[in-house]
Amino acid sequence: MGNVEPRAAIWDMDGVIADTAAFHLAAWQDVFCRRGVDYTAAAFRRHFGQRNDTIIRAALGEAVDELTIDEIAVEKETAFRAAAAGKVKPFPGVLALLGAMREHAFRTAVGSSAPAENIRLITDTLGITASFDTVVAGREVTEGKPSPQGFLLAAERLGAAPARCVVIEDAPAGVAAAKKAGMRCVAVTNSHPAAALAEADRVVATLETVGINDLERLING
């Protein structure tokens, strides 16, 4: 009969599935500039993949109130979606690996710090919405990455034990979240150098080099 325990893959979105960094950077620089803050590309890279509240507090200080955080976040995401609509491209290897996962009965989820509206915009644009069994967006958990909450919620929805899950990430905070969740992790160097992702089980330059056999070896390893 073989192993009947489900295997699952949990995908981060920005920087893993889709090349969205330029759109996010421009939107953040716009909203922060209007508040007198020079938001650098280096600061953006440092926090890319984290939740909006974390990014806003890092830029404006811990004393910023929740109302202001919500206001800035809505403004930024509206600007991002307007800029990204119809222009988002998948990273190499993503569509092929997603297709292979479906063929080999992997359960699949998006586990992202992004708002649900952004996730839907991107998966619809790329024609992959139906490729995922569930989506966990940033606002569905109380703690963002490096907390494992989002990945654990995704595993629960997929009916998969954490040890049977592989997370695909591009950021140190996401890799840390995967390991805290007790999951395997493949990190791709789309946003950060390999040295920053060293905690992952495997670090690759492109998902074109990752196949189903690689994922199965990690899970069974």
C-alpha positions in Angstrom: 0.0 0.0 0.0 2.9 2.4 0.7 3.0 5.3 3.1 -0.5 6.7 3.5 0.6 9.7 5.7 0.0 12.8 3.6 3.0 14.8 2.4 2.7 18.5 2.1 4.5 21.5 0.6 3.9 25.0 2.1 5.0 27.8 -0.2 5.9 31.3 0.8 4.7 33.7 -1.9 6.7 37.0 -2.3 10.3 36.1 -3.4 9.4 32.4 -3.9 6.5 32.0 -6.2 6.4 35.5 -7.7 9.0 38.2 -8.4 7.3 41.1 -6.5 10.1 42.9 -4.7 10.3 45.9 -7.0 6.5 46.6 -6.6 6.7 46.2 -2.8 9.7 48.5 -2.5 8.2 51.2 -4.6 4.9 51.1 -2.5 6.7 51.2 0.8 9.0 54.1 -0.3 5.9 56.0 -1.4 4.0 55.7 1.8 7.0 56.3 4.1 8.2 59.2 2.0 4.8 60.9 2.6 5.6 60.6 6.3 9.0 62.0 6.1 10.9 58.7 6.3 13.6 57.7 3.8 13.0 54.0 3.3 16.2 52.4 1.9 16.4 49.3 -0.3 18.7 47.8 2.4 16.0 48.2 5.1 13.5 46.7 2.7 15.6 43.7 2.0 16.2 43.2 5.8 12.4 42.9 6.5 11.1 41.5 3.1 8.7 38.6 3.8 7.7 39.9 7.2 4.3 41.2 8.2 3.3 44.8 7.6 3.1 45.7 11.3 6.7 44.5 11.8 8.0 46.5 8.8 6.1 49.6 9.9 7.4 49.5 13.5 10.9 49.0 12.2 10.6 52.1 10.1 8.6 54.4 12.4 9.5 53.1 15.8 7.8 50.8 18.3 5.6 53.6 19.7 3.5 53.8 16.5 -0.1 53.2 17.2 -2.3 50.5 15.7 -4.6 52.9 13.9 -1.6 54.4 12.1 -0.2 50.9 11.3 -3.6 49.9 9.8 -3.8 53.1 7.8 -0.3 52.8 6.3 -0.7 49.1 5.6 -4.0 49.7 3.6 -2.3 52.5 1.7 0.7 50.5 0.9 -1.1 47.3 -0.2 -3.5 49.3 -2.4 -0.5 50.9 -4.1 1.2 47.5 -4.4 -1.8 45.8 -6.1 -2.3 48.7 -8.5 1.3 48.5 -9.6 1.6 44.7 -9.7 -1.7 43.9 -11.4 -1.0 42.0 -14.6 2.7 42.5 -14.4 3.8 39.8 -11.9 6.0 37.0 -13.2 6.7 33.6 -11.6 10.2 32.7 -10.7 11.9 29.9 -12.8 10.9 26.4 -11.9 7.8 27.4 -9.8 5.1 26.3 -12.3 6.8 23.0 -13.1 7.4 22.1 -9.5 3.8 23.0 -8.5 2.5 20.7 -11.4 4.8 17.9 -10.2 3.4 18.2 -6.7 -0.1 17.8 -7.9 0.9 14.7 -10.0 2.5 13.1 -7.0 -0.3 13.8 -4.5 1.4 16.4 -2.4 -1.0 18.6 -0.5 -0.1 22.2 -1.1 -0.6 25.6 0.7 0.5 29.1 0.5 1.9 30.3 3.9 2.6 34.0 3.5 2.8 37.2 5.6 1.0 39.0 2.8 -2.7 40.0 3.0 -5.1 37.5 1.4 -6.0 40.0 -1.4 -2.3 40.1 -2.5 -2.1 36.3 -2.5 -5.2 36.0 -4.6 -4.1 38.7 -7.1 -0.8 36.9 -7.7 -2.2 33.3 -7.9 -5.0 34.5 -10.2 -2.5 36.4 -12.4 -0.2 33.4 -12.7 -3.2 31.0 -13.1 -2.3 28.8 -10.1 -5.1 29.5 -7.6 -6.4 26.0 -8.1 -2.9 24.5 -7.5 -3.3 25.2 -3.7 -5.5 23.3 -1.3 -5.4 26.1 1.2 -4.0 29.6 1.9 -2.8 31.1 5.2 -2.4 34.8 4.9 -0.6 37.1 7.4 -3.7 38.4 9.2 -4.9 34.8 10.0 -2.3 34.4 12.8 -1.3 36.6 15.7 2.4 36.4 15.2 4.4 36.8 12.0 7.5 34.9 10.9 9.9 33.9 12.5 7.0 32.5 14.6 5.8 29.1 13.2 2.1 29.9 13.7 1.3 30.4 10.0 3.1 27.2 8.8 1.5 25.1 11.6 -1.9 26.4 10.7 -1.3 25.5 7.1 -0.2 22.0 8.1 -3.3 21.6 10.3 -5.6 22.6 7.4 -3.8 20.2 5.0 -4.1 17.4 7.5 -0.3 16.8 7.4 2.0 16.3 10.3 4.8 19.0 10.5 7.4 16.3 10.0 5.8 15.5 6.6 5.9 19.1 5.4 8.4 20.9 3.3 8.4 24.7 3.4 9.8 26.6 0.4 11.1 30.0 1.5 13.4 32.8 0.5 13.9 34.8 3.7 15.8 34.0 7.0 12.6 34.7 9.1 10.7 32.2 7.0 13.4 29.6 7.3 13.5 30.1 11.0 9.7 29.7 11.2 9.8 26.4 9.2 12.5 25.0 11.5 10.6 26.1 14.6 7.5 24.3 13.2 9.5 21.1 12.9 9.3 21.1 9.1 11.9 20.6 6.4 12.9 23.7 4.4 14.2 24.4 0.9 15.4 28.0 0.6 16.0 29.7 -2.7 18.4 32.6 -3.0 16.0 35.0 -4.8 16.1 37.6 -2.1 19.0 36.8 0.3 22.4 35.2 -0.1 22.9 31.5 0.7 24.8 32.3 3.9 21.7 34.0 5.4 19.6 30.9 4.6 22.0 28.3 6.0 19.5 27.0 8.6 17.5 25.5 5.7 17.9 21.8 4.9 18.7 22.7 1.3 19.6 26.0 -0.3 19.3 26.4 -4.1 19.8 29.2 -6.6 16.7 28.3 -8.5 13.7 26.0 -8.0 14.5 24.6 -11.5 17.0 22.3 -9.6 14.4 20.9 -7.2 12.3 17.9 -8.1 9.8 15.6 -6.3 12.5 13.1 -5.4 14.4 15.8 -3.6 11.4 16.7 -1.5 10.7 13.1 -0.7 14.3 12.5 0.4 14.0 15.5 2.8 10.7 14.3 4.3 11.9 10.7 4.6 15.4 11.6 5.6 
